[in-house]
Amino acid sequence: MHDYSATLPKTTGRVKTATRIRREPMTEPTLGTVAPQDRRLLRRQMLADDVYEAIKTMLMDHVIRPGARISIDGLAREFQVSSTPVREALARLESEGLAVKEPLKGYRATPLLTLEEFDDLYRFRLLLEPWAARRAAELIDDHGRDRLRTELANAVEPTSVDYAGYKSLTAHDNRFHSLIAGLSGSEQVRLAFERTHCHLHIFRLHYDRDIGPEVLTEHRTLVDAITSGNSTAAESAMTQHIENSMTLRLRKIYE
């Protein structure tokens, strides 16, 4: 079994064990509506999803160190599965920017953002997202208001300082910003934002229990501005939200 904990940075206080793969048997109520010939495919998909989540947790918590080689065989032994779901999971993680495939060498964990990459990401966000918030406020209708308010109502504050505790907030942050980009009326803007996977790279940089309440407070301000149709306030609130994330919450880790 490969000891991924040996690659942890010495300064990290994050969780040092991988997520366990679920091994509970699937019950008939779960599979009852699925044709027998499709059940194996469903079981395989559930196993692949579990492996994906487990490796993603290891990457987010730095159990697999940023930049470190990822052993497919080692992970397969760790999870007691074949190499197939591990390969499928790594392909998905590569599409999210969390893993990099090197020709003839296999996969490595993506390094953390450098200061230059960090600044680039936030310059991009400051160009894109305040405009999207303004347009969302200008175009908002009752359906859009309901979607924003529902997303905000389902947000959960972090429960711990590891990915397990922050997973719900990370997912909410992605859905929330993607939703605003979509409500701008521009599919290209929404796709451009989603391709950055910025929520994963940002939360991978730093976990802090204090971040959660601050983020959700700023999200509430954004929802109020957009749902009221106040385009100026929406643009200002998004600009402030992104600048707070950049300067108050994260940029200090590079100092």
N, C-alpha and C positions, 0 to 999 in steps of 0.2 A: 504494500500500500504506500502510495506516495505521500510524504509528509509535507503538505502545502503550508502548514503553520510555520515551517522553518523559513519560509520566504517573507514572512510578515515584517514590515518596517518596525524597528525597535521602539518607535515613539507611539505606535498605535495602541489604543485601548479597546479596539473593537472585538466583536465576537470572533473566536478563533476556531470554530468548528463549522463544518458544512451542514446545510440543511439536509435532514434525513428524507429519503425517498419514501413516499407513502407505499405501504404494502398491504393495506386492508383489501380483502377480496371484494370485488364488485358484486352487489346483490342483484337478484332478479328484478326488483322494482326499477333499478337503474337501467338494466339492459332489456327489460321486458318488451319495450316497444321497438327494439332493434332486431332486424333480421339476423338469424344465426350466422350467415356468411359475413355479416358486417361487424360482428362482435369482436373478432380479433383485431380489426382495424381500430375500433374504438378503444380497446384496451391498450393497443400500441400508442395511440395518440395521447391517452392519459399518462402513460409512462413517459413519453417524450416530453410532455408538458412539465412533469415533475422534475425530470433531469434538467431541463432548461431553467426552471426556477431555482434549483439547487446550485447550479453553476453560476447563475446570475447573482445569487446571494454571496457566493464565495468571491466573486469579482467586486461587488459593491462594498463588501466588508474587508477587502484586501487580504482575505485568506489566501487567495491567489494574488500575489503581489503585482502591482502595475508594472507592465513590461516583462513579466516572467513568462517562460514557456509553459504551455498548457499540455499536459500529457493525456492524450485520449485514452490510452490503455490504462494509465493510472486512475483516471476518473471512472472508467468502466469497472475496474476492480473496487474502487472506493464505494460505488453505488450498487455493485453486484448486478450489473446489467451488461448487455453486449455493447460493442463500440458504436452501433448504429444510432441509438438515441443520443449518445454523446456528440457524434458528428452532426446530427440534425440540430441539436441545441447550439453548438458552436456556430453553425451557419446562421442561425437566427441572431445570435449575439453579435456576430460580425456585422449584420445588417443594422444593428443598433449602435455600432461603434464601440462596443465593449471588448471585442476580440479582433485580432488581425491575423489573416492567413498569409503566411510567407511561403513562396514557392519552394518545394523540396524540404521544407523545415517544419511545417505544421503551423499550429496556432500559438499566438502569444496574447497575453492580456494587453489591452491598449494602455499606453502610459497615461498618467494624469495630464490634464491640460497644463501646458506651460503658461507662464504669465502672458506671453505674446498671444497664444491661442485663446486664453481667457479673455483678454482685452478685445480680441477680434470678435469673439462670440457675443460679447455684450454690445459692441458697436453695431453689430448686425441686428441684435434685438432692439436696440434703441432706434434704428432706422425703420424697422418693420412693425413692431408691436404697438407703439403709440398711435401710428396711423390706423392700424387695424381696430384699436379700441374706439377711436374717433368715428370710423365708418360704421362699426357695430352699433354705436349709439344713434347714429343718423338713420340706420336702416332697421332698428329693433322693432319687432312686433310681439304680440302676446306669446306666440310659440317660443320665440327667442328668449323672452323674459322668463318663461317657465323653465326652459332648459338651464339657463344660468342659475336661477334660484335653486333648482333641484340639485345641480352639481355642487353648489356651495353648501347646501344643507347636508349633503352626504360626505363632506370632508371630515376627516378624523385627525385630531392632533397626534403627534408622535407619542408612542408609549415607552420607547427606550432609545438609546443612542447607537443602534445598529440598524441594518437594513430591514430586519423584521419589524422593528418599531416604526421605521420611516416609510415602509413600502406603500402604505395607503396614501400618505401625503404625497409621495413621489408620483403615484398614479393620478391622484387628484390634480396635482400641479400640471401635469401633461395634458389631461383632459380639459382643464379649465382654460389654459392658454390656447390650446388647439380649437376649442369651442369659440373663443373670441375671434381668433383668426378666421374661422369659418363664417362667423356672423358678419364679418367685414364684406362678404359678398364676393371675395376673390379666392377661388380655389388654388391659384398659384401661390398666394400668400400663405394659405393653410399648409400646403405641401412643403413650401420652403421652410416654414417653422418646424414641421414634423421631421424633416430630414436632418435637422441639427441634433435631435435627441438631447437637447440641452438640459432637460430636467435630470437625466441620468448622469451626465457628466458633472453637473453642479452638485447633486447630492453625493456623488462618489468622492468629491473633493473633501467634503466636510459635513459631519453630523453634529448638531447642537440642539439640545432640547428647546432652547429659547427661540430657535428659528421658526418652529411650527406656529405658535400663536401670532408671531409678527406677520408671517406670510398670510395666514387666514384673515387677519385684520385688514391687511391691504387688499386681499381678494374681495372682502365685503365692501370696501370703499369703491372698488372697481365695479362691482355688481350694481351698487346704488347709482353710480354715475351713468352706466350704460343703460340700465333699465328705465331710468328717468328720461333718457334721450338727450342728456347734457353732453354733447360731443366734446366741448372744451374741457370739461371736468374729467371726462373719460380719458382723453389723451394725456392730461396732466397726471392723473392717478396712475396710469400705466408707466409713464416716464419715471415717476417717483418710485414706483414699485421696483422697476428694473434697476434704477440707480441705487436704491437701498440694498438690493441683493448684491450688487457689484461692489459698492464701496463700504457699506456698513457691516455686511455679513460675511463676505468671502474674500475680498481682495487682501485683507489683513493676513491671510494665511501665507501669502507670498513674501511678507516682510521679514 
